[in-house]
Amino acid sequence: MAILPQAAMTRFAVNRFVVLGRVGMDLYADPPGTRVEEALRFTAALGGSAGNIAVALARQGAEASLLSCVSDDGVGLYCLAELDRYGVDRAHVQAVAARNSLAVTETCPTDCQVVIYRNGAADLALSKAQVAGVDYATATALVVTGTALSAEPSRSAALHAMTLAKASGALTVLDLDYRSTAWTTPAEAISVCLRAAQACDIVIGNDEEFGLIAGGYDRGEGLARDLAAGALFCVYKQGAEGSVAFTASGQVRTPIFPVKAQKPMGAGDGFMGGLLAALAQGQPLDHALRCGSATAAIIVAGIGCAPASPDRAALNRFMAKF
């Protein structure tokens, strides 16, 4: 059985997470099942990988702070209001003169259309000065989402935040979160993401993401295993086949929870939030991985990402069925 060191579990008990990355507005074609081009109306929901992770953590009893930038307009104000509603601390979210991330999407289990607007995205304006204002010493971990590494000044700010977090004793967590449209070239993504992964205590990604930074799909699982030798653990996700977590002491395989999916989005964000929240509650790694998998299942079976994120009671009821 893969067991985490006691020092790490002691740090997890602090139960406060700083999540760095994008937050935005998602517009869903309504009613569910309507194609974007056929929609007569849209419903708004909080979105963005970091925003969704922070919501998942807060919904399951963790203290979550978002470290990001939003636009100084109505869309940015919407994001701030939603963060407040979900109980996410946004003291380290700054309004800037840029456009907020906006996603127009639809609810359907396959061939789901998503149109993302990120020209001069506000969250990529994150600066070194902004991340230096965070007290990482009082946090369990800094969670960095990979899109934050895709462009400057956010890239340098995120790497600086990782350095500050490590120096303070906080854990560092990377969600690879690779999106080809965010990067200038795949080579750039490989170089930057591999550097960040090698510096982190926990790395989570899917088989394609690990394959990318390993230089080949067939090398991805080996890279995850190698990274885990110098880290707490790495999670190698394989879609319908579940995931395998590698640690220095062993590995844990976790299946998915079978559900009728409404959409493919939000699973990775929910997995991260559910996993970390369970570890903060003192759960062993194998159970925490199941909590991550269950959170992902609930979200893909629901409408929206943040709105579908379960609280701890809903998560427990769901898991008790299996």
C-alpha positions in Angstrom: 0.0 0.0 0.0 1.2 3.5 -0.8 1.5 5.5 2.4 2.3 9.2 2.6 4.9 10.5 5.1 3.5 11.7 8.5 5.1 15.1 7.8 3.0 15.5 4.7 -0.2 14.4 6.5 0.5 16.9 9.2 0.8 19.6 6.6 -2.5 18.5 5.0 -4.2 18.9 8.3 -3.7 22.7 8.0 -6.6 22.5 5.5 -5.9 25.7 3.7 -5.1 25.8 -0.1 -4.0 28.6 -2.4 -5.1 27.9 -6.0 -3.3 29.8 -8.7 -4.8 30.1 -12.2 -7.7 31.1 -14.3 -11.3 31.9 -13.3 -14.0 32.9 -15.7 -17.6 32.9 -16.8 -19.1 29.8 -18.6 -22.2 30.3 -20.7 -24.2 27.1 -21.2 -26.8 26.7 -24.0 -30.1 26.2 -22.3 -32.1 24.0 -21.9 -29.5 21.2 -21.5 -28.9 19.4 -24.7 -29.3 22.4 -26.9 -26.6 23.1 -29.4 -24.8 26.5 -29.1 -26.0 27.6 -32.6 -29.6 26.7 -31.7 -29.7 28.3 -28.3 -32.3 30.9 -27.5 -30.8 31.6 -24.1 -27.7 30.9 -22.1 -27.2 30.3 -18.3 -24.1 31.6 -16.6 -21.8 29.6 -14.2 -18.4 30.1 -12.7 -15.7 28.4 -14.6 -11.9 28.2 -15.2 -9.7 25.4 -13.9 -8.4 27.2 -10.8 -11.8 28.6 -10.0 -13.4 25.1 -10.2 -10.7 23.5 -8.1 -11.1 26.2 -5.4 -14.9 25.7 -5.4 -14.5 21.9 -5.1 -12.2 22.4 -2.1 -14.5 24.9 -0.4 -17.6 22.8 -1.0 -15.9 19.9 0.8 -14.8 21.7 3.9 -11.4 23.1 3.0 -10.3 26.8 3.2 -9.6 27.8 -0.4 -8.0 31.1 -1.6 -7.8 32.0 -5.3 -4.7 33.7 -6.6 -5.6 35.2 -10.0 -6.7 38.3 -12.0 -10.1 39.2 -13.4 -11.3 41.9 -15.7 -12.3 45.2 -14.3 -15.8 45.0 -15.8 -19.1 43.2 -15.3 -17.8 39.7 -16.1 -15.0 40.2 -13.6 -17.5 41.4 -11.0 -19.6 38.3 -11.7 -16.6 36.0 -11.0 -15.9 37.8 -7.7 -19.5 37.5 -6.7 -19.6 33.8 -7.5 -16.4 33.2 -5.6 -18.0 34.9 -2.6 -21.2 32.7 -3.0 -19.2 29.5 -3.0 -17.1 30.5 0.0 -13.8 31.0 -1.8 -11.5 33.6 -0.4 -10.6 36.1 -3.2 -8.4 38.6 -1.2 -5.6 37.8 -3.7 -7.7 38.3 -6.8 -7.0 41.6 -8.6 -9.0 43.4 -11.2 -7.0 44.4 -14.2 -7.6 46.2 -17.5 -7.9 43.1 -19.6 -10.6 40.8 -20.9 -11.8 37.9 -18.6 -11.8 34.3 -19.8 -15.2 33.4 -21.3 -16.4 30.0 -22.4 -19.5 29.3 -24.5 -20.5 25.7 -24.3 -23.3 23.2 -24.3 -24.4 20.2 -22.3 -24.0 16.8 -24.1 -22.0 13.7 -23.2 -20.1 13.5 -26.5 -19.0 15.9 -29.2 -19.5 18.8 -26.8 -18.9 22.1 -28.4 -16.8 24.6 -26.3 -15.8 28.0 -27.7 -13.3 29.8 -25.4 -12.4 33.5 -25.7 -9.0 34.2 -24.2 -7.5 37.1 -26.2 -5.3 39.0 -23.7 -6.9 36.9 -20.9 -6.9 38.8 -17.5 -5.6 35.8 -15.5 -2.4 35.8 -17.5 -1.6 39.3 -16.1 -0.7 37.7 -12.7 2.5 39.3 -11.5 5.4 38.4 -9.2 4.5 41.3 -6.9 1.0 39.9 -6.5 2.1 36.4 -5.7 4.6 37.7 -3.2 1.8 39.1 -1.1 0.5 35.6 -0.1 1.3 34.1 3.2 2.2 30.6 2.1 3.5 29.6 5.5 -0.1 29.3 6.8 -1.2 27.1 3.8 -1.2 23.4 3.2 -0.3 23.8 -0.4 0.0 26.0 -3.4 -2.0 24.5 -6.3 -0.9 25.7 -9.8 -2.8 25.0 -12.9 -0.8 24.5 -16.1 -2.5 27.2 -18.2 -1.0 29.8 -15.8 2.5 28.7 -17.1 1.6 29.3 -20.8 2.4 33.0 -21.1 4.1 35.9 -19.3 3.9 37.6 -16.9 1.8 34.7 -15.3 4.5 32.1 -16.1 7.2 33.9 -14.1 4.7 34.7 -11.3 3.6 31.1 -11.0 7.1 29.8 -10.9 8.0 32.5 -8.3 5.0 31.5 -6.2 6.2 27.9 -6.2 9.6 29.0 -5.0 8.0 31.1 -2.2 5.7 28.3 -1.2 8.5 25.7 -1.0 10.6 28.1 1.1 7.7 28.5 3.5 7.2 24.8 4.0 4.0 24.6 2.0 3.5 21.7 -0.5 3.4 22.5 -4.2 0.9 20.8 -6.5 0.7 21.0 -10.3 -2.3 20.2 -12.5 -0.7 19.9 -15.9 -4.0 21.2 -17.5 -2.4 21.3 -21.0 -4.4 23.2 -23.7 -2.6 23.4 -27.0 -4.3 26.7 -27.9 -2.8 28.4 -24.8 0.8 27.8 -25.9 3.0 29.2 -28.7 4.5 25.7 -29.5 4.3 22.2 -28.0 8.1 22.5 -27.4 7.6 25.5 -25.2 5.0 23.7 -23.2 7.2 20.6 -22.8 10.1 22.7 -21.5 8.1 24.8 -19.1 5.8 22.1 -17.8 8.6 19.6 -17.2 10.5 22.1 -15.2 7.5 22.9 -13.1 6.7 19.2 -12.6 10.2 18.4 -11.5 9.9 21.1 -8.8 6.5 20.0 -7.3 5.5 17.7 -4.5 2.4 16.4 -6.3 1.8 16.3 -10.1 -1.5 15.3 -11.6 -2.3 14.9 -15.3 -3.8 12.6 -17.9 -2.0 10.2 -20.1 -1.8 12.7 -23.0 -0.4 15.4 -20.8 2.3 13.2 -19.3 3.0 11.8 -22.8 3.5 15.3 -24.1 6.1 16.3 -21.5 7.8 12.9 -21.7 8.3 13.3 -25.4 6.0 10.5 -26.4 2.7 9.0 -25.3 4.3 5.6 -24.5 6.7 7.3 -22.2 4.2 9.2 -20.1 3.5 6.6 -17.4 7.2 6.0 -16.9 7.7 9.8 -16.4 5.0 9.9 -13.8 6.6 7.0 -12.0 10.0 8.7 -12.2 8.7 12.0 -11.0 7.1 10.3 -8.0 10.4 9.0 -6.8 11.4 12.5 -5.8 7.9 13.7 -4.8 5.0 12.8 -2.6 3.0 11.3 -5.4 2.0 11.6 -9.1 -1.4 10.7 -10.5 -1.5 9.4 -14.0 -5.1 9.6 -15.2 -6.4 7.3 -18.0 -9.9 8.4 -18.7 -12.4 5.5 -18.5 -9.6 3.2 -17.2 -9.3 5.2 -14.1 -6.0 6.4 -12.6 -2.8 5.2 -11.0 -1.0 7.1 -8.3 2.7 6.5 -7.9 4.6 7.2 -4.7 8.1 6.3 -3.6 6.6 3.4 -1.6 4.2 1.9 -4.1 1.2 2.6 -6.3 -2.6 2.8 -6.1 -5.0 2.1 -8.9 -8.4 3.8 -8.7 -11.3 3.0 -11.1 -13.8 5.6 -12.2 -17.4 5.7 -10.8 -19.8 4.8 -13.6 -22.4 7.6 -14.2 -24.4 8.9 -17.1 -22.3 11.8 -18.2 -23.9 15.0 -19.2 -20.7 16.6 -20.3 -16.9 16.0 -20.4 -15.8 19.2 -18.7 -14.8 19.7 -15.1 -13.7 16.2 -14.2 -10.1 17.0 -13.7 -10.8 20.0 -11.6 -13.2 18.0 -9.4 -10.7 15.2 -9.1 -8.1 17.6 -7.8 -10.4 19.3 -5.3 -11.9 16.1 -4.0 -8.5 14.4 -3.6 -6.9 17.3 -1.7 -9.9 17.9 0.5 -10.0 14.2 1.5 -6.3 14.3 2.4 -6.8 17.4 4.5 -9.5 15.5 6.4 -6.9 12.8 7.3 -8.0 10.2 4.8 -5.4 7.7 3.5 -4.3 8.2 -0.1 -6.3 5.3 -1.5 -9.6 6.6 -0.1 -8.7 10.2 -1.0 -8.2 9.1 -4.6 -11.7 7.5 -4.6 -13.0 10.8 -3.3 -11.4 12.6 -6.2 -12.8 10.1 -8.7 -16.3 10.4 -7.1 -16.2 14.2 -7.2 -15.2 14.0 -10.9 -18.1 11.6 -11.6 -20.7 13.8 -9.9 -19.6 16.9 -11.8 -19.7 15.3 -15.2 -23.1 13.9 -14.4 -24.4 17.4 -13.5 -25.0 20.7 -15.2 -22.2 23.2 -15.1 -18.9 22.6 -13.3 -18.8 24.7 -10.2 -22.6 24.4 -9.7 -22.4 20.6 -9.9 -19.5 20.3 -7.4 -20.8 18.3 -4.4 -20.4 19.2 -0.7 -19.1 16.5 1.6 -22.5 15.1 2.5 -23.5 14.7 -1.1 -20.1 13.1 -1.9 -20.6 10.6 1.0 -24.1 9.7 -0.2 -22.9 9.1 -3.7 -19.9 6.9 -2.6 -22.1 4.8 -0.3 -24.0 3.6 -3.4 -20.9 1.7 -4.7 
